Amino acid sequence: SATVDNTDPVLTGVTVSPTSGKVGDTLTCSGTATDADGGSPALSYAWSDGSTDATYTIQESDDPGDTITCTVTATDTDGGAVSDAASATVDNTDPVLTGVTVSPASGKVGDVLTCSSTATDADGDSPTLSYAWPDGSTNSTYTIQESDDPGDTITCTATAADTDGGSVSDTASATVDNTDPVVDSVAIRPDPATNDDTLTCRPSTSDADGGSPTERISWSGSLAGNLGSSTSLDLSATTVQSGETVTCTVDVEDEDGGTGTGSSAIEIENRDPSVAVAMMPTSGATVVSTLECTATVADLDDDTVTASFRWTVAGSPVTASSSDALSSTLDGAFAADEEVVCTADVSDGKGGTATDSASITIDNTPPVVSDVQLSQAVAYTNDTLQASATITDVDDDPLTVTYDFYVDGSLRQSGASDTLDGSSTTAGFSKNQSVTVTVTADDGTDSDSGTSAITSVLNSPPDAPTTQVTPADPADGDSLLCEIVLGGNDADGDGVTYTMAWTVDGSTYPSGGGSGFTGPSTTTWPDDTVSADDLASGQSWDCVATPADDEETGTPSDASVDVCDFDADGVSSELGSCDGSDCDDEDGLLSMWARSFDLDNTIDGYVELTTTENAYDITNAYTVTAWVNPDSAPSSSPTRYFFLLDMERHESNSTYSDNVGMSVMFDSSLRLVTDFGDGANWNAPVAASGGAIPTGAWSHVAVTRSGSTVRFYVDGVEIDTASSSSANIDWSAGSIREDDKTRIGMDYKKNFSGSESSIQFFDGRIGDVGIWNRALTASEISLTMDGYPTGTATSDLQAFWSAASGDMTDETGTHGTGTPGSGAAFDEECVP
């Protein structure tokens, strides 16, 4: 036998397809196997990287040019095997170019375009990028050129190349935009400028795209508005003001519709105003002048100019008398020789100012002397003449005034004295001479004089003599002599004689007798003696002595005497014009006048004095005195009083218990009684225990109160002392129901229906009622008994009501005259 050997399979047609490829491509390995032994051999594959699949994907690690081998093995079931190989070449893979862009997508001349892209290579290389621009430049950036017209497309070609020569390209583009023209600068000339200059606007423009843009010029003012569109601007033809901003605006446009604008502005320069000041008057000003300062102003900018004025006098500021827009006045604020300066300060309101001044020195004004007079048109030897003149000096300068007195044309006295004593031994004058005065006023710079009219010196009549009539108190059997006690002086030294003339009771005493008179006789001077046969009681004799010199009579003097105590009882008579109190000069006995008011004991029998508003300042002390002559006594049942004096102020109490006031009265025995009200209580009457006065006769009575002590006096003698309340009379207490009264002779009341009512009257005569606001002493009471009080009794006297003149008058002059009721009548009688 033979052993049948295994026949190896036969492998044919081993291939790798495709025979080349790029990274990522799939290579397929295939072959055909046969086996002579029968059966189907099994095929297996082995690639260069050791993989055993029938396919192989080219990897990035497989470089271009590499050979990728596939070995195919056919194996039969008997272990026979056969192999064969085939291969493929790795081809280069071109790079991949993505995202080619040009940024920005459009631009203007000068803009930079940037070309960018991203490249990858499946072979694992890093492709190299390159760029190409239309102008041949290869940078990644491109600056748009002036030669690039608006609308042109600028293309960038980007190429990616790997190391194996593979490359790829792509493009992107940008569009050329129009570039707006530019106003590079605008110049305005001249600068600075004023509002009468011509301005020129000079623009400088450019266009990056090339070409010359079209220019349009416009002018405007910040106040004036639109001023035109010419290259030049004549400001004098506009309303442009100083300080205003003028702007030149230049608008440009290129041929592609692009525009631009630019401007420049200047502020029109403000020029200072000008001022010229003038003073009127230009010379000759005095203190009475009104100075006028006028400002003439100008402003080249035509601005509104305002002026203010300042005045100085002798370097010190003063206030103008008046001022308006362009003038100012000053008066009364300067003196002679002072420099007055007026300064005008002007402003255009825009910071422009100007100042100018004018000055004048005030001239001295001479004083003026006028109306020179002597105090008398005629003078006498011993007269003192006084010079007067109207002297004015409008400068109010201190003046030296000199008085030159001339007598008969000869200078007798010169100096500051304005009087000339006619009795002076050196400067005096005598009768039949003439006197003038020249008055000169000098202000230290200038002077003026004036002379009076002539004063003639006449004869000086003799002065009045001192004359007396003796005896001074003629009695029965006396004659009267008119004597020259001291002769009247005659200034001229002339001899003096006297003539006498008499009047009796105001009628001429006839020289030579007649009309029941013997007539005068001569003792020393003619008719200086009155015969004793012509004297009678109550006469009043007056002697007039007239002096005379050899030219004229002088001033008479007179002396008089009243024949008042013709009965020689030691008291002057009051029957004639004498001031004594002797009212019966025929019986040789001392007698006096008693003047009073007789009250008729009725509701109308009173004398009303004052309202009771404490007119006598009485609080807790008083004195009341009076002369009284009662005709009867008041009733004792019911108890009544004769009221001497009542002063009350009634309150609202219907019982009158809270009245305010004070009363003095008489009880039914004609003893003195007083009471008072302090505003809270009307105190019980305080009566004297004795001292009743008689009816039908005159008695002097007095009541004093000091605190709680009351004293009573009759005919100057204290007859009793009593105690009372010490309360003050409070005149302000309560509400006044009415204006109450102070009355003599009646208790004044009003009933509460408003009618007067009283049953307390006085029957008889009352005179010389005195009221004090203190208590008089006994010695002072005696000083009140003979009429108006004397000595210390006048102290604190509030009123003294006397009927001496026929009515009831307060002789202190304070309270006037009382008003009697219809039941009160004036009465007088001669009392021994």
Secondary structure as UniProt FT lines:
FT   STRAND          10..17
FT   STRAND          20..21
FT   TURN            23..24
FT   STRAND          26..34
FT   TURN            36..37
FT   STRAND          42..47
FT   TURN            48..49
FT   STRAND          55..57
FT   TURN            60..61
FT   TURN            64..65
FT   STRAND          67..75
FT   TURN            77..78
FT   STRAND          81..90
FT   STRAND          96..103
FT   STRAND          106..107
FT   TURN            109..110
FT   STRAND          112..120
FT   TURN            122..123
FT   STRAND          128..132
FT   TURN            134..135
FT   STRAND          141..143
FT   TURN            146..147
FT   TURN            150..151
FT   STRAND          153..161
FT   TURN            163..164
FT   STRAND          167..176
FT   STRAND          182..189
FT   TURN            195..196
FT   STRAND          198..206
FT   TURN            208..209
FT   STRAND          214..221
FT   TURN            222..224
FT   STRAND          225..228
FT   STRAND          232..234
FT   HELIX           235..237
FT   TURN            242..243
FT   STRAND          245..253
FT   TURN            255..256
FT   STRAND          259..267
FT   STRAND          274..280
FT   TURN            287..288
FT   STRAND          290..298
FT   TURN            300..301
FT   STRAND          306..313
FT   TURN            314..315
FT   STRAND          316..318
FT   STRAND          322..323
FT   STRAND          327..331
FT   TURN            336..337
FT   STRAND          339..347
FT   STRAND          353..361
FT   STRAND          368..374
FT   STRAND          378..379
FT   TURN            381..382
FT   STRAND          384..392
FT   TURN            394..395
FT   STRAND          400..407
FT   TURN            408..409
FT   STRAND          410..415
FT   STRAND          419..421
FT   TURN            422..423
FT   TURN            425..427
FT   TURN            431..432
FT   STRAND          434..442
FT   STRAND          447..451
FT   STRAND          455..457
FT   STRAND          466..470
FT   TURN            476..477
FT   STRAND          480..486
FT   TURN            491..492
FT   STRAND          497..504
FT   TURN            505..506
FT   STRAND          507..508
FT   TURN            511..512
FT   TURN            515..516
FT   TURN            526..527
FT   STRAND          529..530
FT   HELIX           532..534
FT   TURN            537..538
FT   STRAND          540..548
FT   STRAND          557..562
FT   TURN            566..567
FT   TURN            585..586
FT   STRAND          592..600
FT   TURN            603..604
FT   STRAND          607..611
FT   TURN            615..616
FT   STRAND          621..630
FT   TURN            637..638
FT   STRAND          642..649
FT   TURN            654..655
FT   TURN            657..658
FT   STRAND          660..666
FT   TURN            668..669
FT   STRAND          672..678
FT   STRAND          686..687
FT   STRAND          699..706
FT   TURN            707..708
FT   STRAND          709..714
FT   TURN            715..716
FT   STRAND          717..723
FT   TURN            731..732
FT   STRAND          741..744
FT   TURN            752..753
FT   STRAND          763..772
FT   HELIX           778..782
FT   TURN            783..784
FT   HELIX           791..794
FT   TURN            795..796
FT   STRAND          797..802
FT   TURN            804..805
FT   STRAND          809..810
FT   TURN            811..812
FT   STRAND          819..820
FT   TURN            822..823
FT   STRAND          824..831
//
